[in-house]
Amino acid sequence: MHYISLDQALKNGKPTVVSFATPLLCESKLCGPVVDEEMLVLDKIGPKRANFIHVEEFPPGPDLRPDPHTLPSYWKKWGFVTEPWTIVIDRRGIIRARFEGPVAAQLIEDALKPLL
């Protein structure tokens, strides 16, 4: 789910599902399962109908290891204080659903279907 950037996705006229999660360093231990649930929806709906993106919370630093003590600037801009988050955005860039923590594929799909 790294085939398109979020800024590109918001301009291509398709709805977007984006998960902000860090499976390797997730404090809640829910990031991996949430990304897996998003992937189930990707497999069912496909990238031709909607964008599916995973944004890593802790991108690797110069030594190719994440620094869990440094949050990226978008974390504060999106108002996150917990993890993971899954956001469903319509084709005009308006957030239509926000899921904090665990979310099942069916909930993501239910939020996305009216936007297709």
Beta strands, then each sheet from edge to edge (+ up, - down):
strand 1: 16-21
strand 2: 51-56
strand 3: 85-89
strand 4: 95-100
sheet 1: 2+ 1+ 3- 4+
end
